[in-house]
């Protein structure tokens, strides 16, 4: 089976398969999974590794499926590094990897740890072409995956949920939904032409931008509220809102491409501040 579309050989095949690992979108689910484990307190490293591995395979599934649909079905992309048969093979391989990690969580932790993990693969596989044609699915698929990564990483360690992890998951969902709305502004003309109903298409770019900024502000307010309402959330966690607020102040007037770039990197900073707050004052 040919793997790479443009070249032959083992190295070309490896590069083609690795091309579907997009660090900008791959690292946040892995980091969030590990952050969930840290929130739980005592970290069982093999369990944390299994959950992070499951997140890798779930996101890899989403990338391969999205690229396959955009190039081979919709004709949206100009090129794709994998052959159609290699895309299908990569999806099978990723599914097997995800299943292995999930079974490992079942054996080491219990069936509920596996049950909390499985939806991440479902979201990744169904993103294109099912979810991404509708406003909720197109906008909230990736943010939902991140929230599930946090909840799953936590549950795999604690075998329960807590108000702090549920609150933080809601904050992440809100924050990343706002960023995704702005990201979708970049494809407004194309999406409108193929009846892809993103929030930008549904509301128009200007109103969508205002809605996105409102969600970003709500997420920052949510972090501050958690530090006030829950003694288990250290006051230093509010620094995440301050850091991200500075980025938002610069990004909200920028064009969609620059704003997205700034906000995605700002979300890394947001997570880093939260990790530091937990690291220096554990929440358990």
C-alpha positions as CSV (number, residue, x, y, z in Angstrom):
1,X,0.0,0.0,0.0
2,X,1.4,3.4,-1.0
3,X,1.5,5.8,1.9
4,X,3.0,9.0,0.7
5,X,1.4,10.6,-2.4
6,X,4.5,12.3,-3.8
7,X,7.4,10.0,-2.9
8,X,8.2,6.4,-2.1
9,X,10.2,4.7,0.6
10,X,10.2,4.3,4.3
11,X,11.4,7.8,5.1
12,X,8.8,9.4,2.8
13,X,6.1,7.3,4.4
14,X,7.2,8.2,7.9
15,X,7.2,11.9,7.0
16,X,3.7,11.7,5.5
17,X,2.3,10.0,8.6
18,X,4.1,12.5,10.9
19,X,2.7,15.3,8.9
20,X,-0.7,14.7,10.6
21,X,0.8,15.5,14.0
22,X,0.1,19.2,14.2
23,X,1.9,20.4,17.4
24,X,-0.2,23.6,17.7
25,X,-3.4,21.5,18.1
26,X,-1.8,18.3,19.5
27,X,0.1,19.7,22.5
28,X,-2.9,21.3,24.3
29,X,-4.9,18.0,24.8
30,X,-1.8,16.2,26.0
31,X,-0.9,19.0,28.4
32,X,-4.4,19.3,29.6
33,X,-4.6,15.6,30.3
34,X,-1.5,15.8,32.4
35,X,-2.8,18.9,34.1
36,X,-5.9,17.0,35.0
37,X,-3.7,14.3,36.6
38,X,-1.8,17.0,38.5
39,X,-5.0,18.5,39.8
40,X,-5.9,15.1,41.3
41,X,-2.9,15.1,43.6
42,X,-0.8,12.0,43.7
43,X,0.0,11.1,40.1
44,X,0.2,7.5,38.9
45,X,2.6,7.9,36.0
46,X,1.6,4.8,34.0
47,X,-2.1,5.8,34.2
48,X,-1.3,9.4,33.3
49,X,0.8,8.1,30.3
50,X,-2.1,5.9,29.1
51,X,-4.6,8.8,29.2
52,X,-2.2,11.1,27.5
53,X,-1.6,8.4,24.9
54,X,-5.3,8.1,24.3
55,X,-5.5,11.8,23.8
56,X,-2.7,11.6,21.2
57,X,-4.5,9.0,19.2
58,X,-7.9,10.8,19.5
59,X,-6.4,14.0,18.1
60,X,-4.4,12.2,15.4
61,X,-7.7,10.6,14.3
62,X,-9.2,14.0,14.0
63,X,-6.3,15.3,12.0
64,X,-6.2,12.4,9.5
65,X,-10.0,12.3,9.1
66,X,-10.2,16.1,8.6
67,X,-7.4,16.1,6.0
68,X,-9.0,13.1,4.2
69,X,-12.4,14.8,4.0
70,X,-11.1,18.2,3.0
71,X,-8.9,16.8,0.2
72,X,-10.5,13.6,-1.1
73,X,-14.2,14.4,-0.5
74,X,-14.7,18.1,-0.5
75,X,-11.7,19.2,-2.6
76,X,-11.1,22.0,-0.2
77,X,-7.4,21.5,0.2
78,X,-4.9,21.8,-2.7
79,X,-2.7,18.9,-1.6
80,X,-2.5,16.1,1.0
81,X,0.7,14.1,1.9
82,X,-1.2,10.8,2.4
83,X,-2.8,8.6,-0.2
84,X,-6.5,7.8,0.4
85,X,-5.7,4.2,1.4
86,X,-3.0,5.4,3.8
87,X,-5.5,7.8,5.4
88,X,-7.8,4.8,6.0
89,X,-4.9,2.7,7.3
90,X,-3.8,5.6,9.6
91,X,-7.3,5.8,11.0
92,X,-7.4,2.1,11.8
93,X,-3.9,2.3,13.4
94,X,-5.0,5.3,15.5
95,X,-8.2,3.5,16.6
96,X,-6.1,0.5,17.6
97,X,-3.7,2.7,19.6
98,X,-6.6,4.5,21.3
99,X,-8.3,1.2,22.1
100,X,-5.1,-0.2,23.6
101,X,-4.8,2.9,25.9
102,X,-8.4,2.8,26.9
103,X,-8.3,-0.9,27.7
104,X,-5.2,-0.2,29.8
105,X,-7.1,2.5,31.7
106,X,-10.0,0.0,32.2
107,X,-7.6,-2.6,33.7
108,X,-5.6,-0.2,35.8
109,X,-8.3,2.1,37.0
110,X,-11.8,0.8,36.1
111,X,-14.5,0.8,33.4
112,X,-15.6,4.4,34.3
113,X,-12.1,5.7,33.5
114,X,-12.4,4.1,30.0
115,X,-16.0,5.5,29.6
116,X,-14.8,9.0,30.4
117,X,-12.0,8.7,27.8
118,X,-14.0,7.2,24.8
119,X,-15.9,10.4,23.9
120,X,-12.7,12.2,23.0
121,X,-12.2,9.7,20.1
122,X,-15.9,10.0,19.1
123,X,-15.5,13.8,18.9
124,X,-12.3,13.5,16.9
125,X,-13.6,10.9,14.4
126,X,-17.0,12.7,13.9
127,X,-15.5,16.2,13.5
128,X,-15.5,15.9,9.7
129,X,-17.8,15.8,7.9
130,X,-20.5,15.4,10.5
131,X,-19.9,17.9,13.3
132,X,-18.0,20.7,11.4
133,X,-21.0,21.7,9.2
134,X,-23.1,23.0,12.1
135,X,-22.4,26.0,14.4
136,X,-22.1,24.0,17.6
137,X,-20.1,21.1,16.2
138,X,-17.8,23.3,14.1
139,X,-17.1,25.7,17.0
140,X,-17.1,23.5,20.1
141,X,-15.6,20.2,18.9
142,X,-12.0,20.9,19.8
143,X,-12.9,22.9,23.0
144,X,-15.1,19.9,24.0
145,X,-12.2,17.6,23.4
146,X,-9.9,19.7,25.6
147,X,-12.5,19.8,28.4
148,X,-12.9,16.0,28.2
149,X,-9.1,15.6,28.3
150,X,-9.0,17.6,31.5
151,X,-11.9,15.6,33.1
152,X,-10.5,12.3,31.9
153,X,-7.0,13.0,33.1
154,X,-8.4,13.9,36.5
155,X,-10.8,11.0,36.8
156,X,-8.1,8.4,35.8
157,X,-6.2,9.5,39.0
158,X,-9.0,10.4,41.4
159,X,-11.8,8.0,40.2
160,X,-14.2,10.9,40.9
161,X,-14.9,14.5,39.9
162,X,-14.6,17.6,42.1
163,X,-16.1,21.1,41.8
164,X,-12.6,22.5,40.9
165,X,-12.1,20.2,37.9
166,X,-15.6,20.7,36.7
167,X,-15.2,24.5,37.0
168,X,-11.9,24.5,35.2
169,X,-13.3,22.3,32.5
170,X,-16.1,24.8,31.9
171,X,-13.5,27.6,31.8
172,X,-11.4,25.8,29.2
173,X,-14.5,25.1,27.1
174,X,-15.6,28.7,27.2
175,X,-12.1,30.1,26.5
176,X,-11.4,27.8,23.5
177,X,-14.8,28.3,22.0
178,X,-14.2,32.0,21.9
179,X,-10.8,31.4,20.2
180,X,-12.4,28.9,17.7
181,X,-15.0,31.5,16.7
182,X,-12.3,33.9,15.8
183,X,-10.3,31.2,14.0
184,X,-13.3,30.4,11.8
185,X,-13.5,34.0,10.7
186,X,-10.5,33.3,8.4
187,X,-12.6,30.9,6.3
188,X,-15.8,33.0,6.3
189,X,-16.1,33.4,2.5
190,X,-15.3,29.7,1.7
191,X,-17.5,28.4,4.5
192,X,-20.4,30.6,3.4
193,X,-20.0,29.3,-0.1
194,X,-20.3,25.6,0.9
195,X,-23.1,26.3,3.5
196,X,-20.8,25.5,6.3
197,X,-22.6,27.2,9.2
198,X,-19.9,28.3,11.5
199,X,-20.7,31.0,14.0
200,X,-19.0,33.6,11.7
201,X,-21.4,32.6,8.9
202,X,-24.4,32.5,11.1
203,X,-23.9,35.8,12.9
204,X,-21.6,37.7,10.5
205,X,-17.9,38.4,11.2
206,X,-18.5,41.5,13.3
207,X,-21.1,40.0,15.6
208,X,-19.2,36.8,15.8
209,X,-16.1,38.7,17.0
210,X,-18.1,40.4,19.7
211,X,-19.6,37.1,20.8
212,X,-16.1,35.5,20.9
213,X,-14.6,38.4,23.0
214,X,-17.6,38.0,25.4
215,X,-16.7,34.3,25.8
216,X,-13.1,35.1,26.4
217,X,-14.0,37.7,29.1
218,X,-16.4,35.2,30.7
219,X,-13.7,32.5,30.9
220,X,-11.3,35.0,32.6
221,X,-14.0,36.0,35.0
222,X,-14.7,32.3,35.6
223,X,-11.1,31.7,36.8
224,X,-11.3,34.6,39.2
225,X,-14.7,33.4,40.4
226,X,-13.3,29.9,41.1
227,X,-10.5,31.4,43.2
228,X,-13.1,33.2,45.3
229,X,-15.7,30.4,45.5
230,X,-13.4,27.4,46.0
231,X,-10.7,27.3,48.6
232,X,-9.1,24.5,46.7
233,X,-8.3,26.9,43.8
234,X,-5.3,29.0,44.8
235,X,-5.6,32.8,44.4
236,X,-2.5,32.7,42.2
237,X,-4.7,30.9,39.6
238,X,-6.2,34.4,38.9
239,X,-2.9,35.2,37.3
240,X,-4.0,33.1,34.3
241,X,-6.8,35.6,33.7
242,X,-4.4,38.6,34.0
243,X,-1.9,37.0,31.5
244,X,-4.6,36.0,29.0
245,X,-6.4,39.3,29.4
246,X,-3.2,41.1,28.3
247,X,-3.1,39.0,25.2
248,X,-6.8,39.5,24.5
249,X,-6.4,43.3,24.8
250,X,-3.9,43.1,21.9
251,X,-5.7,40.5,19.8
252,X,-9.3,41.6,19.8
253,X,-8.6,44.4,17.3
254,X,-6.3,42.4,15.1
255,X,-7.4,40.5,11.9
256,X,-8.6,37.0,12.4
257,X,-5.3,35.3,11.4
258,X,-3.2,37.4,13.7
259,X,-5.8,37.3,16.5
260,X,-6.0,33.5,16.3
261,X,-2.2,33.2,16.4
262,X,-2.0,35.4,19.5
263,X,-4.9,33.8,21.3
264,X,-3.7,30.3,20.8
265,X,-0.3,31.2,22.2
266,X,-2.1,33.1,24.9
267,X,-4.0,29.9,25.8
268,X,-0.7,28.2,26.3
269,X,0.3,30.9,28.7
270,X,-3.1,30.6,30.4
271,X,-2.5,26.9,31.0
272,X,1.1,27.5,32.1
273,X,0.0,29.9,34.8
274,X,-2.6,27.5,36.1
275,X,0.0,24.6,36.1
276,X,2.4,26.9,38.1
277,X,-0.4,27.8,40.5
278,X,-1.1,24.1,41.1
279,X,2.5,23.1,41.2
280,X,3.5,25.5,43.9
281,X,0.3,25.0,45.9
282,X,-1.3,21.6,45.2
283,X,-5.1,21.7,45.1
284,X,-5.6,18.5,47.0
